Amino acid sequence: MVEELGEQSERPLSITDQLTSEYNTVFNNKDLIEPDTIVDEDRIVGRDEQLNRVINIIKPALHGDQPEDMLLRGPSGTGKTLIAGTVATKAIKIGASRDVQMEFVEVNGKHKKSEHEAIHQITHAFERELDLEYTSKTGVSTSSRYDRLFDIVDEYLDFGIVILDELDLLVGDSRNKDEPPAFSDILYKLSRAKRIGKMDSSFTLIVTTNSPNSLMSGLNSRTDSTFNPTEVSFADYNANELREILSHRRDAFYEDALDDDVIPYVAAVAAQGEGDARFAIDLLREAGNIANRREMQTVHKSHVEEAKNQVEKNYVVDVIENVSFQKQVSLFAAAVVNLYGQTELGRSDYLTEMSAPATVAHTLYNWITDHEDIEQRSKHSFLRWMRELDTYEVIELNRKGRGNEMGVFAEYIFHNLSAEAMVETLADKDKRFANVLEDEELLKSVVQTNLKNF
Ligand SMILES: Nc1ncnc2c1ncn2[C@@H]1O[C@H](COP(=O)(O)OP(=O)(O)OP(=O)(O)O)[C@@H](O)[C@H]1O
């Protein structure tokens, strides 16, 4: 049957005309403000002390001596990876000119779920850098992955640099509570291999973390005695420093494409938050994207204002997707209380429609773990994870009095990202969360009964 098309509205321009029409963009060299670009030395602002320390630690490798391992500590976006990557890249170039064969690889603990996956990734990155045949991740034991890594370093390199970014996030979901986190085993096995001289060549570990306490307290005693890094601290940036960092990338945009107040404004917004240079750069890029979408030739302050919400949301989603499974279950429980408890929350004298009381969230945590046969951890652990999510600014932890000497209670507030968006994000990520949502009426009644009794 021939489909009746009916009367068609005139398309103003053909697809070809649209694709080939004039292309306007505010970006001259967008790469400069893309997330993973390692910029040249002359675009690094400040950080002289940290640069000097990292240089002095790496330098012995160029003379055949073993550098110490390093722990670069400090909040997100303060230049830890940038400094480590820039010094490593330069050292490799100098090494090549002196016949010292060096290579560096970087792996981020945030995106890795297990020790096996992380070691495979390191091995794979060396294989890629050295143009070697890739070996498979599956069907081989973790210890043979380590062996392959040590063989590569031994056979092809005088010296390897392994940057382990945000390593404290590599906890390893499938471990039970008595086992140390995955990062403890990784650090133990890598640093021990050097100690017992498993190879003729050697490597150094550069670990970066936002949370040195979680990292160091997660090490078991055997790791503690083999991994003794030199620590280098990175503080967050103030508005002036952020303005300088952004000004050094001004040429990412065409000459007249940025209003004069855009860079100072982006710097001020980022400084008010965490003093995070990544956030500042992301905000500037997103403001440019918005101007482009509107087909405007100049980025205005209003575009930054608009971009702010989007960038903040992306950050929260990124954290949620990458925290350990138990933290996700805890957050899911609290978000479910808020999402399905709106009626009760609205009626309450002490709570608001943006909150979820901690005790009810914990009851739901127990209910969800029973429902999906997930390992149930203590209330103490639940409260600790939620406190951590507060420090990552996923939720806000608030303590409130009920008045009339009825005591104080804790509540979680959802203002950066709605509880609904959190529930959706998690349900898309893991089918156990989607299962819990299947019987919506049951879930609602569990939440509401618990809120009534609160
Ligand atoms: N001093 C600086 N000069 C120029 N650019 C900087 C500086 N510090 C950070 N940046 C830029 O900010 C972004 C984030 O930096 P980087 O990835 O090094 O942060 P980090 O401390 O490793 O963060 P995280 O802990 O989240 O991994 C990168 O684009 C980096 O180039």
The ligand as an SDF file (V2000), in Angstrom:
LIG
                    3D

 31 33  0  0  0  0  0  0  0  0999 V2000
   47.7210   24.9890   38.0300 N   0  0  0  0  0  0  0  0  0  0  0  0
   47.0280   24.7080   36.9280 C   0  0  0  0  0  0  0  0  0  0  0  0
   47.3040   25.3520   35.7800 N   0  0  0  0  0  0  0  0  0  0  0  0
   46.6000   25.0710   34.6510 C   0  0  0  0  0  0  0  0  0  0  0  0
   45.6060   24.1740   34.5740 N   0  0  0  0  0  0  0  0  0  0  0  0
   45.2820   23.5120   35.6930 C   0  0  0  0  0  0  0  0  0  0  0  0
   45.9740   23.7350   36.9210 C   0  0  0  0  0  0  0  0  0  0  0  0
   45.4530   22.9190   37.8780 N   0  0  0  0  0  0  0  0  0  0  0  0
   44.4910   22.2200   37.2820 C   0  0  0  0  0  0  0  0  0  0  0  0
   44.3740   22.5500   35.9810 N   0  0  0  0  0  0  0  0  0  0  0  0
   43.4350   21.9770   34.9970 C   0  0  0  0  0  0  0  0  0  0  0  0
   42.2600   21.6200   35.7220 O   0  0  0  0  0  0  0  0  0  0  0  0
   41.7600   20.3500   35.3140 C   0  0  0  0  0  0  0  0  0  0  0  0
   41.7700   19.3840   36.4930 C   0  0  0  0  0  0  0  0  0  0  0  0
   43.1160   19.1540   36.9130 O   0  0  0  0  0  0  0  0  0  0  0  0
   43.6230   17.7020   37.3770 P   0  0  0  0  0  0  0  0  0  0  0  0
   42.9600   16.6440   36.5590 O   0  0  0  0  0  0  0  0  0  0  0  0
   45.0990   17.7180   37.3770 O   0  0  0  0  0  0  0  0  0  0  0  0
   43.0440   17.6730   38.8420 O   0  0  0  0  0  0  0  0  0  0  0  0
   43.2190   16.5490   39.9790 P   0  0  0  0  0  0  0  0  0  0  0  0
   43.7310   17.2630   41.1740 O   0  0  0  0  0  0  0  0  0  0  0  0
   44.0160   15.4050   39.4540 O   0  0  0  0  0  0  0  0  0  0  0  0
   41.6990   16.1470   40.1950 O   0  0  0  0  0  0  0  0  0  0  0  0
   41.0540   14.7320   40.6920 P   0  0  0  0  0  0  0  0  0  0  0  0
   41.4630   14.5680   42.1140 O   0  0  0  0  0  0  0  0  0  0  0  0
   39.5790   14.9630   40.5740 O   0  0  0  0  0  0  0  0  0  0  0  0
   41.5750   13.6790   39.7640 O   0  0  0  0  0  0  0  0  0  0  0  0
   42.6550   19.8950   34.1740 C   0  0  0  0  0  0  0  0  0  0  0  0
   42.0490   20.3160   32.9740 O   0  0  0  0  0  0  0  0  0  0  0  0
   43.9510   20.6630   34.3970 C   0  0  0  0  0  0  0  0  0  0  0  0
   44.6210   20.8830   33.1740 O   0  0  0  0  0  0  0  0  0  0  0  0
  1  2  1  0
  2  3  1  0
  2  7  2  0
  3  4  2  0
  4  5  1  0
  5  6  2  0
  6  7  1  0
  6 10  1  0
  7  8  1  0
  8  9  2  0
  9 10  1  0
 10 11  1  0
 11 12  1  0
 11 30  1  0
 12 13  1  0
 13 14  1  0
 13 28  1  0
 14 15  1  0
 15 16  1  0
 16 17  2  0
 16 18  1  0
 16 19  1  0
 19 20  1  0
 20 21  2  0
 20 22  1  0
 20 23  1  0
 23 24  1  0
 24 25  2  0
 24 26  1  0
 24 27  1  0
 28 29  1  0
 28 30  1  0
 30 31  1  0
M  END
$$$$
